[in-house]
């Protein structure tokens, strides 16, 4: 599953996507997922998301969810995901 979620700053994209992915991982314990954020470092994304959804701490810290903030634009993201 690939979800590309775009929109204006401050409308809740990050929170919505974290909730969606962690809910999916909870329902599918044999799966893994990745979130690539272009807006902030991965550590900050995870911290902010867990402040909103602390019930997903176990999933987020299980090693089944990769959060990356290292890509700089959509072209680089496309290359990284295609190589995976």
TAQUIVEN-V989216 format. One record per pair of residues at least 4 apart in sequence whose ideal C-beta (glycine too) atoms are under 8 Angstrom apart, sorted by the first residue. I is the first residue (numbers start at 0). J is the second residue. D is the distance in Angstrom with one decimal. If there is no record, write none. Layout:
BEGIN
i->I j->J d->D
i->I j->J d->D
END
This chain:
BEGIN
i->0 j->23 d->7.5
i->0 j->32 d->7.8
i->1 j->80 d->7.0
i->2 j->16 d->6.6
i->2 j->19 d->7.1
i->2 j->20 d->7.9
i->4 j->12 d->5.1
i->4 j->15 d->7.1
i->4 j->16 d->5.2
i->5 j->12 d->7.3
i->6 j->10 d->5.0
i->6 j->12 d->5.1
i->8 j->38 d->7.5
i->11 j->15 d->5.3
i->12 j->16 d->6.2
i->13 j->17 d->6.2
i->13 j->36 d->6.8
i->13 j->38 d->7.0
i->13 j->39 d->7.9
i->13 j->44 d->6.2
i->13 j->47 d->6.8
i->13 j->48 d->6.5
i->14 j->18 d->6.2
i->14 j->47 d->7.8
i->14 j->48 d->6.5
i->14 j->51 d->5.2
i->14 j->52 d->7.4
i->15 j->19 d->6.3
i->16 j->20 d->6.1
i->16 j->34 d->6.4
i->17 j->21 d->6.0
i->17 j->34 d->6.9
i->17 j->44 d->7.8
i->17 j->48 d->3.9
i->17 j->51 d->7.5
i->17 j->52 d->6.3
i->17 j->55 d->7.2
i->18 j->22 d->6.0
i->18 j->51 d->8.0
i->18 j->52 d->5.8
i->18 j->55 d->7.7
i->19 j->23 d->6.4
i->20 j->24 d->6.3
i->20 j->32 d->5.0
i->20 j->34 d->6.0
i->20 j->64 d->6.8
i->21 j->25 d->6.3
i->21 j->52 d->6.6
i->21 j->55 d->3.8
i->21 j->58 d->4.9
i->21 j->59 d->6.5
i->21 j->64 d->7.1
i->22 j->26 d->6.5
i->22 j->55 d->8.0
i->23 j->27 d->6.0
i->23 j->30 d->7.3
i->23 j->32 d->6.8
i->24 j->28 d->7.5
i->24 j->30 d->6.2
i->24 j->31 d->7.7
i->24 j->32 d->5.7
i->24 j->58 d->4.9
i->24 j->61 d->8.0
i->24 j->63 d->5.8
i->24 j->64 d->6.2
i->25 j->55 d->7.4
i->25 j->58 d->5.7
i->30 j->63 d->7.1
i->31 j->63 d->4.6
i->31 j->64 d->7.2
i->31 j->65 d->7.4
i->32 j->63 d->7.0
i->32 j->64 d->5.5
i->32 j->65 d->7.4
i->33 j->64 d->7.4
i->33 j->65 d->4.1
i->33 j->66 d->7.5
i->33 j->67 d->6.7
i->33 j->83 d->7.7
i->34 j->44 d->7.2
i->34 j->64 d->7.0
i->34 j->65 d->7.2
i->34 j->66 d->4.9
i->34 j->67 d->7.3
i->35 j->67 d->5.0
i->35 j->68 d->7.7
i->35 j->70 d->5.4
i->35 j->76 d->5.3
i->35 j->79 d->7.1
i->35 j->80 d->7.5
i->36 j->41 d->6.7
i->36 j->44 d->4.8
i->36 j->66 d->7.0
i->36 j->67 d->7.3
i->36 j->68 d->5.0
i->37 j->68 d->7.9
i->37 j->70 d->6.5
i->37 j->71 d->7.4
i->37 j->72 d->6.9
i->37 j->73 d->7.4
i->37 j->76 d->7.1
i->38 j->44 d->7.7
i->39 j->43 d->4.6
i->39 j->44 d->5.3
i->39 j->47 d->7.7
i->39 j->68 d->6.0
i->40 j->44 d->7.0
i->40 j->68 d->4.4
i->41 j->45 d->6.3
i->41 j->66 d->4.4
i->41 j->67 d->5.5
i->41 j->68 d->4.0
i->41 j->69 d->7.4
i->42 j->46 d->6.2
i->42 j->68 d->7.7
i->43 j->47 d->6.1
i->43 j->68 d->7.6
i->44 j->48 d->6.1
i->44 j->66 d->5.6
i->44 j->68 d->6.2
i->45 j->49 d->6.1
i->45 j->59 d->6.2
i->45 j->66 d->5.2
i->46 j->50 d->6.6
i->47 j->51 d->6.9
i->48 j->52 d->6.1
i->48 j->55 d->7.6
i->48 j->59 d->7.3
i->49 j->53 d->5.8
i->49 j->55 d->6.8
i->49 j->56 d->5.7
i->49 j->59 d->6.1
i->55 j->59 d->5.3
i->56 j->60 d->5.9
i->57 j->61 d->6.1
i->58 j->63 d->6.8
i->58 j->64 d->6.2
i->59 j->64 d->5.5
i->59 j->66 d->7.8
i->67 j->79 d->7.8
i->70 j->75 d->4.5
i->70 j->76 d->4.5
i->70 j->79 d->5.8
i->71 j->75 d->5.3
i->72 j->76 d->7.1
i->73 j->77 d->6.3
i->74 j->78 d->6.7
i->75 j->79 d->6.3
i->76 j->80 d->6.2
i->77 j->81 d->6.0
i->78 j->82 d->6.3
i->79 j->83 d->6.8
END
